[in-house]
Amino acid sequence: MDSRSRKSTFRTPSIDHRLNMRAVADENLAALADTFGRALDTTTLPGRAIRREHLVDAEVLLVRSVTRVNAELLDGTPVRFVGSATIGADHLDTDWMDANGIHWATAPGCNADAAAQYTLGMMVLACQRLGRDLRQQRVGVFGRGNVGGRLVALLDALGVEVVACDPPLAAQGETGLVTPRQALGADIVSLHTPLTRSGRWPTAGMIDANAIASMPHGVLLVNAARGDIVARGPLLEALARRRLRAALDTWPGEPDIRSMSLDSITVATPHVAGYSRQGKRRGTAMIHQAWQRWAETPLRVETKVSVDEIHDVEPPSSATDVVESAILSVTRIIGDDARMREIQPVSDERFDALRRDYVPRQEFAACRVRLPVDNPDARQTLARLGFQVAMP
């Protein structure tokens, strides 16, 4: 059967007869059976395959970023609650939902640790491949919110010089920020803004020809936020001329990235920066809690999402930098990059399959690094990054 039409249903007797709601959910939502599945009749589908006809008797819709939720999908359906287990909402037409009495919720910050750690791993691998020392680079971070703020802290822990630009925060009086032009002048530019197309500070196409022209030659552009923050045409031209290097987890026009030659990309991964076990489960837990508040359920259903497991990481004794080795081991960047390159030419279906079949990784806090030899500097740095450290 074509995966696009794959459908499964699980039904659990409602804890209270008043919770006689039906839900349609993206099949890749973590902890679904332990949350919504314990109270609702839930049908699961591939996220991109959810259509209006699937919602004719559903009051609850649960999605990730791959499902566009708007009037085309919802108009005329009984859906009254939309939960997206994502930190962003650019795939949701929130204005239309507000105007039509549909309650919606996202999960801000749920996978911020995972995304920041993965971005750090992308920088480590890209610098290794380019023959650069990350600790000698200056990093400009666009967006000092949940993810960007955590990345700044991680870079600080490594002793990397870092500046951050965030016009909305600056307008609120936040200090310690630089201008966009100052951030663009860094050796590495890392994007962590939401994707917005209106308002005072729209970010769609923000990294355009003018922005690229103001960057130093050979700058490393890192994007693990939203692909369309970067204008595709200017990016392709700059890559062809080697005007810049790129480490991309999110892609302009995604999932249609057929125009992108992966040979020109220093690090290429399939939009999985936020895919940690802990982050995915937190995301579902957060929208489950929002649903319970909206539904005013008479019996609170405990959200069973354990994130307490500890996993051992043993950097090879031959590693010249055990800290970078531990980062790459846990974030799994090298393997993700290799799998991305194996599917060339990249089609929508292959790109989505990499995301669908991705085995969530662990976050730093769930990992204990076993040092091959005692190294006080490495031990302290790993602890500042959030790892647990075991003495040899």
SEKOLPA-377700 format. One record per residue (C-alpha): x, y, z; residue in three letters. Coordinates in steps of 0.001 Angstrom, whole numbers, padded with zeros to 6 digits, always signed. Example, Ala and Ser with C-alpha at 12.3 -4.5 7.8 and 13.67 -1.06 7.14 Angstrom:
# SEKOLPA-377700
+012300-004500+007800ALA;+013670-001060+007140SER;
***
This chain:
# SEKOLPA-377700
+000000+000000+000000MET;+001239+003528-000811ASP;+002493+005153+002385SER;+000546+008282+001513ARG;-002721+006437+001991SER;-001634+004442+005027ARG;-004065+004775+007913LYS;-004328+003178+011326SER;-006828+003582+014128THR;-006567+002863+017822PHE;-009459+003199+020183ARG;-009379+003189+023953THR;-012521+003383+026080PRO;-012986+006987+027220SER;-012096+007601+030850ILE;-015226+009713+031094ASP;-018223+009342+028813HIS;-018223+013110+028317ARG;-014882+012843+026493LEU;-016550+011284+023473ASN;-014349+013115+020974MET;-012616+011851+017868ARG;-009157+012950+016791ALA;-007055+012730+013648VAL;-003322+012797+014256ALA;-000032+012715+012396ASP;+001250+009153+012738GLU;+004706+010436+013719ASN;+003600+012168+016891LEU;+005466+010651+019831ALA;+003695+009340+022946ALA;+000319+009548+021215LEU;-001069+006371+022757ALA;+000027+007493+026248ASP;-001682+010873+025943THR;-004579+011493+023575PHE;-005006+007792+022863GLY;-005998+007214+026478ARG;-008999+009528+026222ALA;-009970+009936+022551LEU;-010740+007773+019543ASP;-007711+008605+017423THR;-007034+007909+013758THR;-003460+008352+012538THR;-002274+009284+009061LEU;+000928+010508+007420PRO;+001067+014245+008100GLY;+001160+015309+004446ARG;-001754+012983+003621ALA;-004285+014570+006009ILE;-007185+015981+003984ARG;-010536+017571+004759ARG;-012375+014329+004066GLU;-010492+012703+006959HIS;-011915+015296+009376LEU;-015641+014955+008686VAL;-016299+013594+012190ASP;-013212+014773+014098ALA;-013219+017504+016725GLU;-009479+017368+017375VAL;-006591+017628+014889LEU;-003019+016893+015995LEU;-000186+017732+013607VAL;+003475+018507+013096ARG;+004997+021108+010783SER;+004346+019153+007555VAL;+000559+019668+007657THR;-000794+022994+006412ARG;-003750+023844+008648VAL;-005979+026485+007067ASN;-009458+027106+005676ALA;-008861+024681+002812GLU;-008325+021884+005342LEU;-010753+022812+008110LEU;-013671+024775+006651ASP;-016883+022795+007027GLY;-015404+020252+009454THR;-016291+019852+013143PRO;-012661+020421+014234VAL;-012572+022778+017214ARG;-009096+022120+018611PHE;-005808+022008+016666VAL;-002626+021016+018448GLY;+000760+021220+016733SER;+003676+019578+018528ALA;+006050+022178+017109THR;+007796+025286+018346ILE;+006660+027295+015314GLY;+003241+028112+013891ALA;+004007+029194+010318ASP;+002110+026132+008997HIS;-001030+027204+010877LEU;-003424+029896+009664ASP;-004008+031141+013184THR;-005913+034259+012083ASP;-008482+032140+010251TRP;-008785+029742+013185MET;-009224+032605+015657ASP;-011915+034135+013459ALA;-013746+030801+013256ASN;-013644+029876+016923GLY;-011084+027104+016596ILE;-008723+026830+019532HIS;-005113+026099+018647TRP;-001956+025325+020583ALA;+001711+024783+019814THR;+004601+023566+021961ALA;+007075+026463+022216PRO;+010464+025350+023478GLY;+009636+021640+023478CYS;+012632+020700+021347ASN;+014768+023793+021862ALA;+017569+021851+023558ASP;+017588+019292+020761ALA;+017646+021932+018001ALA;+020386+023988+019666ALA;+022532+020913+020293GLN;+022056+019687+016736TYR;+023003+023106+015367THR;+026180+022970+017431LEU;+026903+019542+015953GLY;+026374+020910+012435MET;+028915+023648+013166MET;+031435+021161+014570VAL;+031224+018887+011522LEU;+031200+021759+009016ALA;+034299+023318+010598CYS;+036075+019965+010587GLN;+035295+019485+006885ARG;+036398+023028+006069LEU;+039612+022740+008079GLY;+038548+025401+010556ARG;+038700+025478+014362ASP;+035249+026267+015698LEU;+036750+027824+018797ARG;+038514+030363+016595GLN;+035357+031374+014731GLN;+033014+034248+015525ARG;+029356+033219+015401VAL;+026440+035524+014651GLY;+023108+034143+015875VAL;+019871+035486+014372PHE;+017121+035076+016964GLY;+017871+034748+020662ARG;+014694+032949+021606GLY;+014253+029393+022877ASN;+016695+027805+020424VAL;+019003+030718+019698GLY;+019411+031516+023371GLY;+020388+027935+024130ARG;+022855+027901+021234LEU;+024492+031062+022571VAL;+024930+029321+025940ALA;+026421+026211+024295LEU;+028886+028282+022286LEU;+029809+030212+025417ASP;+030493+026888+027138ALA;+032914+025997+024347LEU;+034638+029364+024582GLY;+033439+030466+021129VAL;+032946+034193+020526GLU;+029273+034722+019786VAL;+026972+037688+019161VAL;+023201+037640+018801ALA;+020773+039745+016802CYS;+017056+039908+017652ASP;+015233+043115+016613PRO;+011939+042237+018384PRO;+013789+041609+021650LEU;+015857+044755+021188ALA;+012636+046758+020737ALA;+011491+045401+024100GLN;+014610+046770+025752GLY;+016654+043561+025809GLU;+020349+044317+026104THR;+023470+042562+024827GLY;+022241+042372+021228LEU;+023892+043538+018003VAL;+022480+044855+014720THR;+021686+042520+011803PRO;+024656+043917+009862ARG;+026996+043152+012771GLN;+025678+039594+013014ALA;+026060+039102+009257LEU;+029733+040041+009602GLY;+030560+036915+011618ALA;+032486+033887+010360ASP;+029435+031690+010975ILE;+025840+032951+010649VAL;+023238+030744+012328SER;+019489+031264+011836LEU;+016988+030755+014655HIS;+014039+032989+013850THR;+010437+031964+013203PRO;+009214+032143+009615LEU;+006986+035219+009298THR;+005691+036992+006186ARG;+004173+040126+007678SER;+004538+042462+010607GLY;+007394+044783+011477ARG;+010124+042184+011107TRP;+009173+039612+008423PRO;+011767+036856+008109THR;+010705+035108+004866ALA;+013570+035576+002429GLY;+015485+037566+005025MET;+018793+036105+003840ILE;+018621+037521+000320ASP;+021189+038769-002183ALA;+021826+041940-000187ASN;+022324+040041+003065ALA;+024686+037566+001397ILE;+026659+040428-000184ALA;+027251+041897+003267SER;+028689+038636+004633MET;+032427+037969+004554PRO;+033659+035728+001735HIS;+033609+032071+002802GLY;+031096+032603+005620VAL;+029403+029448+006878LEU;+025604+029808+006808LEU;+023795+027432+009180VAL;+020026+026973+009023ASN;+018099+024689+011339ALA;+015100+027014+011689ALA;+012896+027307+008578ARG;+014159+026883+005033GLY;+012336+029837+003516ASP;+014133+032311+005763ILE;+016767+032009+003016VAL;+015980+033103-000559ALA;+016684+030102-002780ARG;+017982+031917-005897GLY;+020633+034019-004143PRO;+021667+031011-002056LEU;+022165+028828-005137LEU;+024173+031537-006844GLU;+026379+032103-003789ALA;+027009+028379-003406LEU;+027900+028027-007097ALA;+030438+030845-006774ARG;+031663+029492-003419ARG;+030778+032883-002005ARG;+029572+031081+001085LEU;+029444+027586+002576ARG;+026298+026090+004017ALA;+025218+023621+006676ALA;+021493+023087+006139LEU;+018927+021113+008088ASP;+016052+023173+006680THR;+015800+024031+002983TRP;+014190+026693+000785PRO;+011063+025242-000802GLY;+011223+022129+001364GLU;+010417+019301+000744PRO;+011022+020099-002935ASP;+014789+020615-002887ILE;+015575+019108-006289ARG;+017282+022338-007372SER;+019786+022024-004533MET;+023014+020212-005351SER;+024124+018480-002158LEU;+027662+018451-003505ASP;+027768+022189-002803SER;+026504+021792+000778ILE;+029096+021246+003513THR;+026634+019545+005885VAL;+023210+018376+004669ALA;+020548+016889+006973THR;+016795+016280+006480PRO;+015068+018725+008875HIS;+015616+016645+012003VAL;+017329+019137+014326ALA;+014471+018964+016802GLY;+014057+015193+016621TYR;+015191+014102+020048SER;+013295+011510+022030ARG;+012818+013986+024861GLN;+011803+016884+022604GLY;+009236+014930+020613LYS;+007606+013557+023747ARG;+007584+016989+025383ARG;+005856+018418+022307GLY;+003005+015925+022469THR;+002754+016355+026240ALA;+002433+020131+025882MET;-000403+020046+023338ILE;-002071+017280+025368HIS;-002047+019543+028401GLN;-003408+022414+026283ALA;-006207+020155+025035TRP;-007099+019166+028602GLN;-007357+022827+029610ARG;-009514+023586+026563TRP;-011762+020556+027014ALA;-012014+021143+030771GLU;-011771+017427+031282THR;-013273+016287+034585PRO;-010385+013870+035089LEU;-006871+014971+034291ARG;-005073+012283+032284VAL;-001456+011972+033378GLU;+000933+012582+030513THR;+003307+009639+030757LYS;+006433+010752+028953VAL;+009517+009625+030822SER;+012726+011438+029888VAL;+014890+010112+032708ASP;+016882+007420+030875GLU;+020676+007739+030818ILE;+022828+006557+027894HIS;+026577+006028+027915ASP;+028726+007697+025268VAL;+032329+006608+024832GLU;+034426+008855+022571PRO;+037194+006854+020860PRO;+040525+007030+022665SER;+042055+008166+019361SER;+039871+011279+019219ALA;+041956+014447+019187THR;+039054+016364+020743ASP;+036836+014289+022989VAL;+034385+017164+023397VAL;+033730+017467+019666GLU;+033668+013683+019390SER;+030991+013461+022078ALA;+028926+016195+020390ILE;+029048+014432+017025LEU;+028320+011036+018583SER;+025162+012179+020364VAL;+023793+014458+017621THR;+024511+011801+014957ARG;+025192+014480+012347ILE;+027642+012371+010345ILE;+025139+009549+009808GLY;+022281+011930+009043ASP;+024415+013717+006461ASP;+025443+010427+004861ALA;+021836+009198+004577ARG;+020781+012487+003028MET;+023437+012185+000340ARG;+022488+008569-000380GLU;+019032+009593-001652ILE;+020259+011865-004463GLN;+018491+012958-006532PRO;+016374+014146-003622VAL;+012627+013803-004181SER;+009811+014971-001919ASP;+009011+011371-001032GLU;+012600+010454-000176ARG;+013054+013578+001908PHE;+009852+012901+003854ASP;+010821+009244+004315ALA;+014075+010252+006005LEU;+012094+012333+008477ARG;+009341+009757+008944ARG;+011730+006898+009621ASP;+014166+008878+011754TYR;+014933+007245+015100VAL;+014874+010053+017676PRO;+018233+010629+019343ARG;+019054+011596+022913GLN;+019720+015058+024288GLU;+022976+015899+026062PHE;+021397+015763+029532ALA;+020406+012118+028957ALA;+023973+011124+028063CYS;+026903+010189+030281ARG;+030270+010617+028577VAL;+032896+008088+029615ARG;+036259+009744+029095LEU;+039039+007439+027842PRO;+041502+009251+030135VAL;+040943+011902+032763ASP;+040988+015304+031139ASN;+039930+018074+033546PRO;+039368+020647+030775ASP;+037234+018260+028712ALA;+035354+017145+031810ARG;+034463+020720+032733GLN;+033484+021668+029183THR;+031272+018600+028772LEU;+029554+019377+032069ALA;+028923+022986+030962ARG;+027370+021640+027738LEU;+024930+019611+029856GLY;+026466+016125+029633PHE;+026971+013889+032591GLN;+030597+012816+032838VAL;+032005+009517+034103ALA;+035628+009330+035203MET;+037828+006703+033480PRO;
***
